[in-house]
């Protein structure tokens, strides 16, 4: 469904008295149009997204979320749920609807003995990493630390730990959820497991998750990471070497390779500014002495132009790309395609597509999958695209509205050209503007789609929560 249709406000019957009474019931804050506070509160991370909700309910706790859900349902308001606000498609806001804003709910509690962390629905991965690394533990998150835990987990959750410890959603062992009828439902391995199964990759279709509970794993405090930049002229040689390396790489290595352009930043030698590259980023989740040996081949794929490899605190590794993705200013459009392998034809196509990359801020990423991702299955989670070895992700990032058409067109062309046998299957944390029709959603969820529809019928039969990779209920 198009972005325009998805964000069209439902018929709403709002009066001043009802709004005031709603605001008085909140322990948090009700923000309305008018004034600088609203202008700041309505912003989300993607600078392409410029919407004006009628109300922003900044929730202090779960009781506030219940109030907001009930108010939205009773008044026919389109509901957007904001955790970290980092969603590429802008699902965390809408025109004329209500934003249920969880950003104050960032509390994090670590149980180091049981290796469990509990975090509020508004927490960022930086919050979780800081709390868990105090004990030498980590939950699998993403690659940008100011991403919200909610959106990343509900959409799957690819990060550095993916091959060793699985996706973020694979490590979700419990949650507190406010459903469309205003109930607070607890779900775990032993209680309402159907809901936990759906939250593991099924998106925000089933309610507002106000608390997440994750398994933790021993990680850090330092890890060894290979971070190497090769000249783009060596890309064919380096990509073939990357393919050969990943064919037998241990699960401890979470490797990613990507095309890009070196920015004019102090972190890079001045003589390299503006140079196009193919880079490799790969931490080893294990002892440093093992890591150096295991990662060395990635440092020798061709003649490097810059090698920044070495031990790094895990919390710093998690923040490595933060500055590349500033909030509110840059414009973002990211999509994905899955590959069963990385043959020479695919490598040649990637090199050619990179030559046509219109923005120096953009990257063309190739994620190595497998490992723990592939060892889970449909009985454990709604996330289904597990058996592919690679994911190609064009991340278009640019500055000016007049550049929108070229960057969006390039991203779509990459996906169209690289889909191979996985046509229509998507990683929904890279959703573009969520403009695909229902057939792509059905193709992605594949054998579990019917089970997701039944779950939607159970927890949200009127489709109150539809700003997402929407699973439509059946009448």
N, C-alpha and C positions, 0 to 999 in steps of 0.2 A: 504494500500500500504506500502511496506517495507520502512524503513528509508533510505536505500541505493537508491532506486528508487526515492523517494520523493526529495532527495537532489542532484540528478544528474544534473549538470548544463545544461541548454539549449544551443543550438548552438549559439555562440556569435561572433559578428564581431566587435572587438574593435581595434582601432588604436590609436597611441600616440596622434595625433592631436585632436581627438574627446575627449579623456580622459582629456587632458589639458584644452580644451575649457569648458568641463563640470565643472571641478574644479574651473575655473575662474568665472563661473556663480553662484557658491554657496556663500552665506554669511557665511556659516559654513565652514567645513573642509572636504577635500577629502583625505582619508587615503589609502595608497597602500602598498602591501607587501614589506618588507624590513625595518629593523630598529625596535627598541624596542617599538615605539609607536604602530605600527601595531600589534605586538605580544600581547600587552595588550588590544588593542581595539577589537581584534577578539575573546576574551574570553567571554564566557557566564557563568551563574551561575553553571550549572551542569558540574562537572569535567569529566563526561563521554564523553562530546561533544568536539571534537577536529577537527575543520574545518577551512579551509583557503579560505575566500571569495576573489574574485578578487579586489573588491572595497568596501570601507566603507564610505558612505556619512553621515557624522555627521552633521545633519541638525540644523540650527539655528532658522528656522521659517517655516511656512507653504509654503512659496514660494520656499524654498529649497526642501521641500518634493515633490512639483509639478515638479521641475527640475529633481529630482532623479527618480520619477515614469516615466516621459517621456523618460529619458535616458535609463532606464532599458527596457521599452517596445520597443523602437526603435532599441535597440541593442540585443534583444533576451536574456536578462539576467534573470536568476532565482532570484526572489526577496525574501529576508528575511526582515521582519520588526522587529526592536528592540525597545521595550519600556523600561521595566525594565530588560529585558534579563533573567528573572527568570523562563521561561518555562521549564518544566522537559524534554520535547522531543527535546529541542534545536532548535526550529523553528526560533529563532532570528538570525540564521547564516546559512551559506551553504558553500559547496565547489564550488569555481569558479564563484559564483554569486555576487550580490550586496547586501549589508546590508544597509537598510535605517534606520539610527540610530537616534532616537528621544531623546536620553538621555540629550542633552542640553535644551530641551523644557520642563522645570519643573516648570514653573510659576504657582502659585495658587492664585486665587482671590476669596474672600468670600463676599457674600452679606448677612449679618446676618438678615436684615429685611425681606427679601424674603426667607431666609433659602435655599440658593443656593450656590454651590461652582463650580467654573470653573477652570479646571486644564489642563495643557499641556499634550500631549500624552506621554511624557517621565517621567512624575511625578511618584513618589513612594507613597505608602500609608503613609509612614512616613511624607512626605511633606504635604499631605492633612490633616492628623491628627493634625499636629502641627498648621496649619493655622486655622482649624475649631474649635479646642478645646479652642482656645483663646476666643471664643464666647460661649463655652459650647455646641457646636454642633458637629455632626459627620455624615459621610456617611458610610454605611455598606461596610467595606473592608474585608481583609482576616485576617489570624492569624500571618503573618510574615510581619513586617513593611517595609522591603526593597523589597517587591514584587511590580512590576509595576501596576499602576491602569489599564493600557490598557488590558493586557492579562487576568488579573483576571476578569474584567468586561465583556469582550467579550466572555469569557467562562462560565459565570454565576456569580460566586463570593460568595462562602460560607465563613462566618465569625461569630464572636461572636454575631452580631446583627441580624442574619438571621431570627430568629423566631419572633422577635418583629417588625423589619422593612424590612424584605425581603432580597433578594440577591443584590449584587452590581448592576447587570444589571436591577433589578426592580426599582432602584433609578436613573437610567440614564434617564434624561429628555431632553437632547439635545446633539448634537455633530457636529463637523466640520470634514469633511471627504474628502480626496483626492482620487478620483476614478481612475480606470485603464486608462481612457482616459485623465487624467491630469486635470479634473475639480475639483473645490472646491465646495462641496455640503454641505449645512446646513440642518440638520434634527432635528425635535422637535416633540412635540405632535401635532403641527398645520402645520408643513411643512415637506414634504417628509417623512411622518410617516412610510411608508413601510420600509425605510432604518433604521430608529430608531428601529423598531420592529426586524429587522434582526440583528442589533448590540447587542440587548439584548439576548445574549447567542448563537448567530450564528457564533461566532468566527471572525477571521480577513478576511473573505471571500470577503468582498465587498469594501475594500479600506483601506487606512491608516487613522486612526482616529488621528487627530492632536490636538483636544481639546474635552474634556469631560465636561458635565454639570450634576451635581448630586443634588438631593434633600438632605436636611440636617434635622437631628432630634435632639432634646434635649437629650444629653447624658453627664454624668459626671458633673464636672471634675473628681470626684471619683465614682467608682462603687464597689460594693461588689462582690467578686469572691470566690467561693469554689474551692480550689486547694488541693486535697487530694490524697495521695499515699497509696494504700492497698497492702499487700503482695500478690504475685501471687497465693499463696496457698489459698487465700480467694476469688479468681476471680469468681468462680461460684456463691457464695453467693452474692458478690458485683454486678455482672452483672444482676442477677435476681432482686436485689433491684433497680438497675438503670432502668431496664425495667419497673418495677412497678411505680417508681417515674415519669418517662417520660410519662407514660400513661395519667397522669392528670396534668403535669407541666404547669404552666402559660407561655404565650408567652414571658414574660420578661426573661425567663431562656433559654440561648443558651448552652445546655450541650453537652459535648464531653467526651467519655471515651476511654482510650487507654492503650495497653500493651507496656512496654518498659523496659529498664535497667537503673538504676541510674548511671550516669557518675561519674568519679572521679573528681568532681568539688567542689570548696569551698562552693557553695550554699547548698550543701547537707552534712549531718553529715558523717564523715569518715567511721563509722561502717556500713553505708548503701551502700557505693560504690560497684557497681557490683551486687546489688540485683535486681532481676526481680520484676516488680510491675504491678498492674492495677491502673491507675490513673483516676481521674475525674477532669475536668476543666469546670467551669460553672459560668459565670457572671450573675448578675441580673441587668437588664436594668430598673432601677427604684429607688425609695427612699431606702437609706441604711437600715432604720429601718424595712421596709418590707422585704428587701433582706435577712437579717439574719434569719428570721423565714422561708422564702421560701426555702432557700438553706440548712438549717440544716439537712434534711434527707440525702442529698448527703455526709454529713460528718459522717454518721452513718451506712453506707452500710455494714460495717464489722469493725473489730478493725484496725484503721489506723496505719501505721508505720511512717507516716509523714503527718502533716496537716499544710499547709501554707495559709489557708484561711484568708480573711480579706479585708478591704477596700484597693483599689489600684487606683492610677490615671489611667484614661482610656488610656492615651498615653503609660503608662508603661505596661498595660495589652496587648496592641497591639504589644509590643516588646518582650513579655515574651519568645517566642520561637526563637528569632532571632539568638542567639548564637548556637543553635542546627543545623543550616543550613548554614554553611559558604560557601562563593562563591569560585568557581574554584578548590577547593581541594577535597571535598567529591564527591562521585558518587551517583546519585539519579535515582531511577526508581519507580514511584508511579502509582498505578492504583486504580480502584474502582468497587464496585458492590452495587446494591440497594436491600434493603430488605423490605418487607411489614410489618414485625414484627420481634421480637427477642425472638423466642421460645426456649425452653430448648435444643432442638437439635442443633440450631444455636449456642447457648452459648457453648455447649460441643465442637462443631467443632472449634470455635474460640480459645478456650483454647488449644485444640490439635494443631492447626496451629501455635499458638504462641510458643509452645514448640519447634517447628522446625524452628523458626526464626533464620537465620544464622548470623546476625550481631547485636551486642549490640547497635549500633547506630540507628537501625530501630525501628519503632513503628507499631502497628496494631491498627488502629483507628476505632471507631464506633461513627458516628455523629448522633445526634438526629435531625430530620428534622421537617416538619410540620409547624404549626403556619402560619406566613405571607407568607412563601414560597408556601404553598398549596392553599392560597386564590387568587393567580393570575392564569392566564390561557393562552391558545394559542392565544387569541385575543390581549394580551398585549406584549407577547415576544416569541422568538423562543426557549426559554429554556423550555423543556417539562417534565423532570423527577421530577415532583413536588409532586406526590401523595404518594410516598414511605415514610415510617416513619423513616427509618434508611439508612445510607450509610456506608458500610465497606470500609476502605481505607488502604491497606497495603502500608506503606511508607518505601521502602528499601533505606537505606543510608549506605554507606560503603566507605572504603578508597583505596583499592588496586585493580588494573585491574584483577588480578588472582582470585578475589572473584566475578567477574561479573556473571558468569554462575549460581552459587548457589543462589545469591540474586535475580536475574531476575526470575529464576525458582520458587523460593518460592513465589514471588509476584504473578506470574501467577497462581500458584496452589491455593492461597487464593481466587483469583477472580473466578476461575473455580469451587471451592467448595462452594462458598457463593452466587452464582448468583441467585439461586432459580428461581422465575418466571420472573425476569427482565433480561433474558439472552440477552447479546449483548448491553445493555444500559450502557452508560458511563457518568461520569462527566469529561468533556474534559479539565479541568485544572489539572487533574491527568491522563495524557495520555500515560504513559509508554514511548515508543519511537514512538507512533502513528503508530504502525505496523499493526493494524487491517485492514481488507479489507473494502470495501464500505458497506458491509451488516451491520456492526456494526454502522456505521454512520447513515444509514437509520433507523436502529432499535432505535437508541437513539433519533433521531428527529421525528420519528414516523409520527403522523398525520400532522406535519407541513413541512415534507421534501419536498413535491412538491412545496409548497410556497417558500421555500428557494431556490430551483432550479430556479424558475421563477425570483427571486430577483437576483440570480447570473447571469442569462442571461441578465438581465437589466443593472447591474452595472459592471460586469466583464466577458463578454461572452468568452474571450480568456483564462480565468483562469490564469491571471497574478499572482494573490494572491492565491497560492496553498500550501504554507508551513503552514498548519493549519489543523483542522479537516475538510478536504476539501469537499465542496459541488461542485460537478462537473457540469458545465453548459451543456445543451443539444444543439447539433448542430441544 
